[in-house]
Amino acid sequence: MTERPDFRFVTGHPAHFLSFGFGSGLAPFAPGTAGTLLAWALYWFIKPFYQDTEFLMLLAAAFLLGIWACARTGRELGVADHSGMVWDEMVAFWLVLLLIPQSITWQCVAFFLFRLFDIAKPPPIDYFDEKLKGGFGVMLDDIIAAFYALLLIALWIYFFPST
């Protein structure tokens, strides 16, 4: 497929709908940011129904489902990690939101840091982004970006506990 995916493509198969973040990946500008913002909004609606362990299991299932959905969508688009495929950002950011202090301030910091690492792709994110193709590669680089965001937040809390 050479043309830009449209709403018809995204709604044409459940894998496309999921990998395109329920359509948020169709945003004409910064689709990864749009998907992350949607994940943030959905977190407020989804998380209250789950204990932390249950939510982690849900995220594991979402990760595995994302491997399938992103692999299928990438194959059909002819682009392994199309910028409109944002399910990877969504799952990774849900993980970040689960593991940080539950305040709007920390969530804003987490959003900024996660997007920074996802866009800048410092090592080893860049390595995995370039070398691992298919659904697993699509999903993994965002989990590493989430890890970097979580690491910086944890270090900040450890060294500056009163903030």
N, C-alpha and C positions, 0 to 999 in steps of 0.2 A: 504494500500500500504506500503510495508516494504522497498523496494529498494529506492535509492536516486532518486528524480525526475530528469528527463532529458528534453531535448529540445522538444521531442515529447509530453511529458506530458504537458509542459508549453504551447505549441501551440495547444493542443488538445481541449481547451475550453477557451472562452474569460475571464472567471473568473480566470483561472490559469495564463493566459498571463498578466492580470492586476495585480493580487496579487504578481506575481513574477517579477513585475517591468519591463515588456517588455523583460524579460529574464535576467535582471541584477542580480536577485536573484540566478541564477545558478552559480555565481562566486564561485570557489572552496574554496576561503579564504575570510572571512569577507564580506558575501553577504549584510549585512545591510549597511556597508560602501560603497559598490559598488552601491547599490540602492540610497543612499544619494548623491553620486557623480553624478549619472545619473540625479537625480532630480535637482541638482545644474546646470548642463549643460542645461537641458531642460528649466529651469527657464529663462535663457537668451533669449530663442527662443519664449517662450509662453507669458511671462509677457508683452512685449511691445504692444501686441494686446488688452490689457485689462486695464481699469481704476482700481484703488485699490478696490473699492466696487464690481465691476464685478469679479475681481479675487478672492475676498473673497467668493462670491457666487459659483464660480467654485470650490473652495476648499471645501465648504460645500457639494456640489454635489459629489466631489471626495471622501470625507469622507464617505458619505452614500453608494456610489458605493463600496468603500473598505470594508464596513461592510459585504455586500453581497458576494463580491469576496473572501475575506479572510475566511468567514464562509464556503463557498462551498469548497474552495480548502483545508482548514483544515480538513473538514469532509472526503474528498476523500483521503487525505494523512494519515488520522488517527492521526494527530498531530495538535492540536488547533492553535498553533502559530509556525509553521515550520520556521526555520531560513532563508529559501529561500523566504519567503513571505515578500517583502520589500515595498509594496505599502504604508504601514503605515508610514515607514520612509520618503518616498517621499512626501506624503501629509503634514506631520508634518513639514518637512524641508522647503517646499514651503511657509508654514505659517510664519516660522521664517524669511525667506528671504524677504518676503513682508513687515515685520514689523520692520526691522532693517535699519540703514542708508545704502544707496545703494553705498557702496564702497567695493572694493575687500578685503581690510583689515578687515572690519567688517564681511564680508561674510566668510572669513577664520576663524575668531574668533568664529562666529556662528557655523560653521561646526564642529570645535573642541569641543565646549561646547555641542552641540546637541548630537554628537556621545558619548561623555563622559557620559552624563546623560542617554542616551539610553542603553549603555552597563552596567554602574554601577548600574542603577535602584535604586536610593535612595528612601526612603519613600516619598510619598505613591505610587511611581511607582511600586515598588516591590509588594506591596499589590494588586494593581489592576492587575498586570501581573499574579499573582498567583490565584486570586479569580475570576476574570472575564474571562470566556472562550468564545469562539465564535468570530465572526467578530467584535463586538463592543469592546470586551476586547483587541483584537489585535490592533485595531485602537487607543483606548483611551490611552494606556500607552505611546505611542509616542507623543501624543498631550501634555501630562504632561511633558515629557522630553523637548519638544519644549518650554513649558511655563517656565521651569527652565532656559533654555538657554536665553530666552527673558528677564527674570527677572534679571539675572546677567548682561546682556548687558545694560539694562535700568538703573540699579544701577551704573554701571561704568560710563555711560554717565551723570547721575545726579551728581555724586560726583567728576567726573573729566571731566567737559564739554569741556575743551580745547583740548582733545585728539581725 
